[in-house]
Each structure stands twice: as C-alpha cells, then as structure tokens.
C-alpha cells in the first residue's frame, strides 16, 4: 500500500501558542534560504568564529496525550534530541540539551528567558511545542532565537502523523542549519546501502535503506542473491541496483511503495555501477565484453537498445552525471593507470582530469556541480575532492581503506564506507568538506556502498 506523507508548514503556530498567553500578536514565518553566491566555493569552517553553542530544551506538550508513537511529552523530548543530534553531527555547531537543561514552560516558547540562556552561555536557542490534534496528528512548532540579540529569527511548524515525528525534527534542524549557515538542508533525507553479514570471503549482501541519521532502518532484499551499488531515483520512489542471480549480473529498479522490482537489463558479461541520470529517464552502467569494459546508457524503462559511450581499449567504468545531465565523470585505465575522466553525455569530448600520484576510482559529481568526489588509491584508500577541471585536489580522510563517496543533498557532506584492516568489517561514515568532522553512522550490521538520496519532499 502506498504511503504518501505530506508535510504541511503551519502558519498558525504562533496563534496557538500566543493565544495560550493571551496575546493578540500575529505570528511571522520565515523560510530558510540558500546561499546566493553565484560562484560555488569549498566551505571552510572557522572553528574560532563559528556558532559555538545552541541550546535545545525538550519541546513543550501543552496538553499531554497518548499517540501511536508514544505520549506527546516523551515525543517533545525525543524531537529535541533529534534536532540537537542533527545540528551537532553537521560539525558546524555545538549543542546543549535536551538532557541537562531545565524544562521550559509554554509561555516561554514565544517569550524566552534570554538572561537565563546568556548565563549558560549559549548563542542560539531552539524552543517549540508538540500538540496532538483531534485527528490524532501532531503539530510540531519550531522556533529559533538569537540569544545575544534577544530576538526570534525563524518560526516554522509541521503537521505530521505520529509515526513521522522524526521527519518533523529533521525538518526543524534543516531550517535552523540553513538559516545559520546559508547552506541548503540535508537532514531530512534517506540513505541506501548494502548490509553485509557472514564471514569474510563469503559475505551475504542485502539492500537496505535508512534515514540520514541511521534511524528507521529497513532491509529491502533477503540476501538470496548479492546486491551491489544502490542508488535512489531522483523522485525517491525507487532504487536502482546491481544483483547477481545464478552468477549472472542483472540491473534492477526496486519500487519502494509497491515492494516489487523490475528488470532493466541482464547479460552474461560482467556489469558494473548502474547510475541514474538527474531526470530519472536514463541509466548509466558499464559492461565488459571480450576483455574490454565500456560505458553504456539505456532508457530507465529498460526498453530500446543500449547506447555505447566509450570505445577505448581498457577498462572504462561509469561514475555519475553532472547535475545538469550534460556531462559524465568516469574512471578509466586507458592511460596505463586508473584515472578520472569527463565526457559529454553523448560520449564526445573525453578528457582526463586527474594527474596526482596513485590511482583514482569511484568518482561522483556534487549536487552543487562544483566538486567531484573520488577514492584515491596510493597504498591506503582515501576519499577526496577536486574541481571538475581537476584542480583543487584535496584528501578528506586518512584511514586504511575509505572508498565509494556519495554526496549529501546539499553538497557539503560526503558519505563513504570504511573497511577495518584485518577483520574486513565494513561501516558507513560521513565527513564534511573540512575533513575534520568524521562520524560513524549506526547500522545493525556491517555496511558498504552507501548512496545518499535527495531531500525528501
């Protein structure tokens, strides 16, 4: 059964709270805006001058009530915990609360005790409420205050079914992150990855999905056939992935709502790395024929004849489309070593862009179009970025084996998987573009081949 959740931005939040305070003041709602810069630049976080502290006390439940997801009082604390965790995980903010912070009262939601918060001290304050409506849905109010100036800077609200309370928390955190950094949001998004179990050398690999923070985990396939390299469709309705059935590679699209998969293409020849085009109409993949591996594209419907894009001797493996769909970044060993190349979407104008030491693999274009992430292999495996012309190369990780980067929807955080030396155990990690804020995502089993989807509608 299809399950479509609509997030309604409620402009009456202030009316609800202010009415409880006996005020006739009208609410104001501000929508987070993205950076207005025409020239995308590598984000640099000045640790000395960043927003150091945000307080997030538990959200108030003005009329505590039970819901399918628990009591609204408990949900108020849980929502605050998710907001605090999201902001802290971004690497840009230090957060306090909700643990260790006193409970606020309903009047304080719109009239904070700024002197109290200045004394803690904190620079920003997030407050809000959770109300259960007659239809059983939750109204979640979210307010951001600048403690130093003593004013409100953002006010948003969301009307959601109780089971979707985490999405309301992520939306609130997204609004705060965007307001204070000028960057696009990314918390309210999902991740597909390969869940791995079993002994080294005989791993069972299943397709799985989860929220950007690791919550709401769900296995998609049962592991009877190996699943590899998943990618969310641009509209989030399906997942593209490679599967080996009876030893033969097949590219499938899995419909998340229907719980069904459909075959796109199959071959006895080794097949690799299927990828969506930005409009979801085309699928890119690589296939080895008679010892030569080339890049092909095919309609996402699976109909028609695949179009071969490369023909150089050697191994060409498709990476990803540029956000406008006009170019493709890929890896090739045609120069004698594995390097990164860029070509037009029709296969013309193929050119090499990587010239550093070692080999380069798994390139993926940033959603902002300003950078390409990759794996550099020079002894260890490390994740790095470069500009589309190959300049500005920069390594972000420094472990034994980090690989397969995938971008957050805002192009400011990269996810990858790390293999532990000796044990072969794999895990999902994130790092921002400063390279200084690494974070391991919780997964119930080992994880590899992560793929970050766009922000949810």
Secondary structure, 3 states (H helix, E strand, C coil): CCCCCCCEECCCHHHHHHHHHCCCCCCCCCCCCCCCCCCCCCCCCCCCCCCCCEEECCCECCCCCEECCEEHHHHHHHHHHHHHHHHHHCCCCCEECCCCCCCCCHHHHCCCCHHHHHCCCCCEEEEEEEEECCCCCEEEEEEEEECCCCEEEEEEEEEECHHHHHHHHHHHHHHHHHHHHCCCCCCCEEEEEEEEECCCCCCEEEEEEEECCCCCCEECCCCCCEEEEEEECCCCCEEEEEEEECCEEEEEEEECCCCEEEEEEEECCCEEEEEECCCCCEEEEEEEECCEEEEEEEECCCCCCCEECCCCCCEEEEEEECCCCCEEEEEECCCCCCEEEEEECCCCCCEECCCCCCEEEEEEECCCCCCEEEEEECCCEEEEEECCCCCCCEECCCCCEEEEEEECCCCCEEEEEEECCCCCCEEEEEEECCCCCEEECCCCCEEEEEEEEEECC
